[in-house]
Amino acid sequence: MKKQLLYKFSIVCALIAVLCSCNKDPEYFSLPYNADEMHIQSSVQEIVLDKSLGNKPAVTFTWSKATSPVSPDDEVTYKLCFYPASMKDQRSAYIDAGKQLSLTLTHDEFNSMLARWALPGQSVRVIAQVVSEFHNESRYVRPEVSTIELTATGYEKYPTYLYMIMTDSETGAVTNQRLEQRQLGTGIYEATVNLKACSYHFTTSEEAYPVYGMDVNGDGQQMAYVSEGDYTEFENLFTGRRTIIVDTNPEYNDCRVLDIVTLPSPDVIWICGNGCSVGWNTNTPDGHMDMVGSAREPYYYAWTGEFIAGGEIKIGLGGGWGDNFFFAPEDHADPLTDHRLNMYRLQGAGGDIKWVPSVSGRYTFTLCLLATDLHTTFEPAE
């Protein structure tokens, strides 16, 4: 009897041991973290970014060299990312620093990151993180990480509107013209106005500053952003209807006064004829020519479709046959080789002169409606 009790007790103990072992967390292999040898530093602890200094250095990060724990001969490269201290999931893309032990961001580069995390003028605590990558041929080595925190305040990069402040050269009268973005967030502004001889500059609001004036070291189109003090006016000698296009992006930062052909009806432009798949049908969706230029170049219109060798085509600008057309520069001109484009007209002002393509297939027929450079292109479509 005692032996049976002892046996049963042993069984119970074994079961308890098994159950206890099932509740124990499994142990996995893990790579050890490397101690921070880099000790990243920032040139500033707090910064208010300044749009007028867009391409100038704003902050520089430096760090010490990291050493591979596997082999001192391993190549080490570095990359950095940034994120708000309160939102670690909002990391920026990594910036490759290569083998360098420093990275400098301009006001514009840093501001582009801040714009994702805070409103203009709002301070945000930012974490800068440098990651070292060890390049070992035989095994993976866990990267080393170093972080530092700083406070940054950004600026409004693209206001909704710009304002063109013009001073008449004869009377001294000051007028105000608002420029809008074709597409919000591009930083490219546009307005079509009837110009007289005048001097002008641009403001980002109806306040006197900040100002976009002319860059005296530029080509006459380049702009200088001035937050206070003196600035240089642009000078206009044109008279008549012109389109003003202002690009505030750092790679351009310019103001252009362009003579763009004004269509009789805005954006009503279509192709027709038996030299294309549209046929002799007026103002159809299938024949509509789209504006294909960027916000910097809103004077390109194109149609892509099937063309038929030996057939005729022309470009309509209204609702029907009695409206204006773009006609070929001469009868039976081949759009493949003849890229001349004359101003649109009525049929009775010069005859029903059409293009005749020499090739069949899918092509893109493009019109450049810049009055100083009217021309066409005719290229195979992808």
HUGI-V383536 format. One record per backbone hydrogen bond with DSSP energy under -0.5 kcal/mol. NH is the residue of the N-H (numbers start at 1). CO is the residue of the C=O. E is the energy in kcal/mol with one decimal. If there is no record, write none. Layout:
nh: <NH:NH>
co: <CO:CO>
e: <E:E>
//
This chain:
nh: <5:6:7:8:9:10:11:12:13:14:15:16:17:18:19:20:21:22:23:24:24:28:37:41:43:47:49:49:53:54:56:58:59:61:62:63:64:74:75:77:78:79:80:81:83:85:87:90:92:95:96:97:97:98:100:103:105:107:107:108:110:111:112:113:114:115:116:117:118:121:122:123:124:126:126:127:128:128:129:129:130:131:132:133:135:136:144:146:148:150:151:152:153:154:157:162:163:164:165:165:166:166:167:168:168:169:172:175:177:179:180:181:182:186:189:189:190:191:193:193:195:195:198:199:200:201:202:203:204:210:211:212:213:213:214:215:216:218:223:224:226:226:234:236:240:242:243:244:244:245:245:246:246:247:247:248:248:252:253:254:255:256:258:258:260:261:263:268:269:270:271:272:273:275:276:277:279:279:281:287:288:288:289:290:292:292:293:297:300:301:301:302:303:305:307:308:310:311:313:314:315:316:316:317:323:325:326:327:328:332:333:333:335:337:338:339:341:342:345:349:350:351:353:355:356:361:363:363:364:365:365:366:366:367:368:369:369:371:371:372:373:374:375:376:377:379:381>
co: <1:2:3:4:5:6:7:8:9:10:11:12:13:14:15:16:17:18:19:20:21:26:35:62:60:151:47:153:50:51:53:105:105:103:41:101:38:71:135:133:98:131:95:129:127:125:84:87:82:80:94:78:95:78:97:61:59:53:56:54:106:107:108:109:110:111:113:114:114:154:119:121:152:124:150:83:126:148:81:127:146:79:144:77:75:134:132:130:128:126:45:124:47:122:155:179:203:177:163:201:164:175:199:166:173:197:168:166:164:162:190:160:188:183:187:246:180:244:191:242:193:240:236:167:234:165:212:163:210:226:226:202:211:224:232:222:214:215:253:213:211:224:200:198:195:193:258:191:242:243:256:189:244:245:254:187:246:249:249:247:221:245:243:256:258:369:261:265:267:316:287:314:279:312:273:306:273:276:279:284:284:285:269:302:290:300:300:294:297:299:367:290:365:363:361:275:357:308:355:272:326:270:314:324:320:345:315:325:353:354:330:354:333:334:334:337:374:327:325:346:347:347:351:313:333:307:305:361:379:303:363:364:377:301:375:299:367:259:369:259:370:371:368:339:366:364:362>
e: <-2.3:-2.6:-2.2:-2.6:-2.4:-2.0:-2.0:-2.3:-2.4:-2.1:-2.3:-2.4:-2.2:-2.2:-2.7:-2.6:-2.1:-1.6:-1.2:-0.6:-0.6:-0.6:-0.8:-3.2:-1.9:-2.2:-0.6:-2.8:-1.7:-1.7:-2.5:-3.2:-1.6:-3.1:-2.1:-1.8:-3.0:-1.7:-0.9:-2.0:-2.8:-1.8:-2.3:-2.0:-1.7:-2.8:-1.6:-2.0:-2.7:-3.2:-0.5:-2.5:-0.5:-0.8:-1.8:-2.2:-2.6:-0.7:-1.8:-2.7:-2.5:-2.3:-2.0:-1.0:-2.2:-2.2:-1.7:-1.8:-2.2:-2.4:-2.2:-0.5:-2.1:-0.5:-3.5:-3.3:-0.5:-3.0:-2.6:-0.5:-2.8:-2.9:-2.8:-3.0:-2.6:-0.9:-0.9:-2.1:-1.9:-2.4:-2.3:-2.3:-1.8:-0.6:-0.6:-1.8:-2.6:-3.6:-0.7:-2.7:-0.7:-2.6:-2.9:-0.5:-3.0:-2.3:-1.6:-2.5:-2.3:-3.3:-2.2:-0.6:-0.6:-1.5:-0.5:-3.2:-2.7:-1.6:-0.5:-2.6:-0.8:-3.0:-1.6:-1.9:-2.1:-1.4:-2.1:-2.2:-0.9:-0.6:-3.0:-3.2:-0.7:-2.6:-3.2:-2.4:-0.7:-2.0:-2.6:-2.6:-3.1:-0.6:-3.1:-3.4:-2.3:-2.8:-3.3:-3.3:-0.5:-0.6:-2.5:-2.6:-0.5:-0.5:-2.6:-2.8:-0.6:-1.9:-1.9:-1.3:-2.3:-2.6:-3.2:-0.7:-0.9:-2.9:-0.6:-2.3:-1.0:-2.3:-2.3:-1.8:-2.7:-2.3:-1.1:-1.9:-1.3:-1.0:-2.0:-1.0:-0.5:-0.9:-3.0:-2.2:-0.7:-2.2:-1.2:-1.0:-0.9:-0.5:-2.2:-2.4:-1.9:-2.1:-3.1:-2.7:-2.6:-1.8:-2.0:-1.6:-2.1:-2.8:-0.5:-2.2:-1.5:-2.9:-2.9:-0.7:-1.7:-1.6:-1.8:-0.7:-0.7:-1.4:-3.1:-0.7:-0.6:-0.5:-2.5:-1.6:-1.3:-2.5:-1.6:-2.3:-2.5:-2.1:-2.3:-0.7:-3.1:-2.7:-0.5:-0.6:-2.5:-3.2:-2.9:-3.3:-0.7:-2.6:-0.7:-0.5:-2.8:-0.6:-1.1:-1.9:-1.9:-2.0:-2.2>
//
